[in-house]
Amino acid sequence: MTNARKSTTSEETSQGFTAEERAAMKERAKEVKATARRGNKAAKAAEDEAAVVAKIAEMQESDRVMAERIHALVKENASELAPKLWYGMPAYARDGKVVCFFQSAEKFKARYATLGFSDQARLDDGSMWPAAYALTRLTASDEARIAELVKRAVH
């Protein structure tokens, strides 16, 4: 073997996609194919919600507890957002475009879960504002803040 082809190293991995990133892209491809095959809107919405609930149920306990609570908070405070999977993560969309999502710590082997907002979220505040929040657990005040954020994100 010549020097032109290296064996897999951490250097090579850092220049390409990680296994977790490749898995997320494969999940997204499956999501797009499944959406294209579906018929009526009500059936699609029910299937999307069931897929999100199933994905949350697969999570490790600490992430699952937070994801379940966030799912409930979004439904209570921004009912116009539709649950859907996005890169294998629970997400909430308006007119098919993701507004916010929950990324479990396990998904990318991170030390904390993330509640993220896309550019579709109406959270603009001056020239700089947070678009993602690290979560290790949820307190009552965290839940109140998340409720406020998802309300603002859609109005």
C-alpha positions in Angstrom: 0.0 0.0 0.0 1.3 3.4 -0.9 1.3 6.5 1.3 -1.4 7.9 -1.0 -4.0 5.9 0.9 -4.0 6.2 4.7 -5.6 3.8 7.1 -8.6 5.2 9.0 -7.4 7.5 11.7 -9.0 10.1 14.0 -7.5 12.8 11.7 -9.3 11.3 8.7 -12.5 11.1 10.7 -12.3 14.7 11.7 -12.0 15.7 8.1 -15.1 13.7 7.1 -18.4 12.8 8.7 -18.5 10.9 11.9 -20.4 7.6 12.2 -23.1 9.5 14.1 -23.4 12.1 11.4 -23.6 9.5 8.7 -26.3 7.7 10.6 -28.3 10.9 11.0 -28.1 11.6 7.3 -29.4 8.0 6.6 -32.2 8.6 9.0 -33.1 11.8 7.1 -33.1 10.0 3.8 -35.6 7.5 5.2 -37.8 10.3 6.6 -37.9 12.0 3.2 -38.8 8.7 1.4 -41.5 7.9 4.0 -43.0 11.4 3.6 -43.1 11.1 -0.2 -45.0 7.8 0.1 -47.8 9.0 2.4 -51.3 10.0 1.2 -53.6 12.2 3.1 -52.6 15.0 5.5 -54.3 13.6 8.6 -52.7 10.2 8.2 -49.3 11.8 7.7 -49.7 14.0 10.9 -50.6 10.9 12.9 -47.7 8.9 11.6 -45.3 11.7 12.2 -46.5 12.1 15.8 -46.2 8.4 16.4 -42.7 8.4 14.9 -41.6 11.2 17.3 -43.1 9.5 20.3 -41.4 6.2 19.3 -38.1 8.0 18.9 -38.4 9.6 22.3 -39.2 6.2 23.8 -35.9 4.8 22.5 -33.8 7.4 24.3 -31.8 6.8 27.5 -33.8 7.8 30.6 -32.4 11.2 31.3 -32.8 12.3 27.7 -36.2 10.6 27.4 -37.6 12.5 30.4 -36.5 15.8 29.0 -37.7 15.0 25.4 -41.2 13.9 26.7 -41.5 17.1 28.7 -40.4 19.3 25.7 -42.8 17.4 23.5 -45.6 18.2 25.9 -44.5 21.9 26.2 -44.5 22.4 22.5 -47.9 20.8 22.1 -49.3 23.0 24.9 -47.7 26.3 23.9 -47.3 26.1 20.1 -50.0 23.7 18.9 -49.6 25.0 15.4 -46.2 23.2 15.2 -46.4 19.7 13.8 -44.2 17.0 15.3 -41.9 15.2 12.9 -38.6 13.4 12.8 -35.7 15.4 11.4 -32.3 13.7 11.0 -33.7 11.1 13.5 -34.5 13.8 16.1 -37.8 14.9 17.5 -38.6 18.2 15.7 -41.5 20.6 15.4 -42.4 22.2 12.1 -44.6 24.9 10.7 -45.6 24.4 7.0 -43.1 21.6 6.8 -40.2 23.7 7.9 -38.5 22.8 11.2 -38.8 25.5 13.9 -37.3 23.7 16.9 -35.8 20.3 17.7 -34.5 18.1 20.5 -31.2 16.4 20.1 -30.4 13.8 22.7 -26.9 13.7 24.3 -26.5 10.1 23.1 -27.2 11.0 19.4 -23.8 12.6 18.9 -22.1 11.3 22.1 -22.3 14.8 23.6 -22.2 15.5 27.3 -25.6 17.3 27.2 -28.8 17.3 25.2 -29.8 20.3 23.1 -32.9 22.2 22.4 -32.3 24.0 19.1 -34.2 26.5 17.0 -33.8 27.0 13.3 -33.9 30.2 11.4 -37.7 29.7 11.1 -38.1 30.5 14.8 -39.0 34.1 15.4 -36.6 34.6 18.3 -34.7 37.5 16.8 -33.4 39.8 19.5 -31.1 42.5 18.2 -28.1 41.4 16.2 -27.3 38.3 18.3 -29.4 35.7 20.1 -29.1 32.1 21.2 -30.4 29.5 18.8 -29.6 26.4 20.9 -29.7 25.5 24.6 -27.7 22.9 26.4 -29.8 20.7 28.7 -28.7 18.4 31.5 -32.1 18.3 33.2 -35.3 20.4 33.3 -36.4 22.5 36.3 -39.8 24.2 36.6 -38.1 27.5 35.6 -36.5 25.8 32.6 -39.9 24.5 31.5 -41.4 28.0 31.8 -38.5 29.4 29.7 -39.0 26.7 27.1 -42.7 27.4 27.0 -42.0 31.2 26.5 -39.4 30.4 23.7 -41.7 28.1 21.7 -44.5 30.6 22.0 -42.2 33.4 20.7 -40.8 31.1 18.0 -44.2 30.8 16.3 -45.6 34.3 16.7 
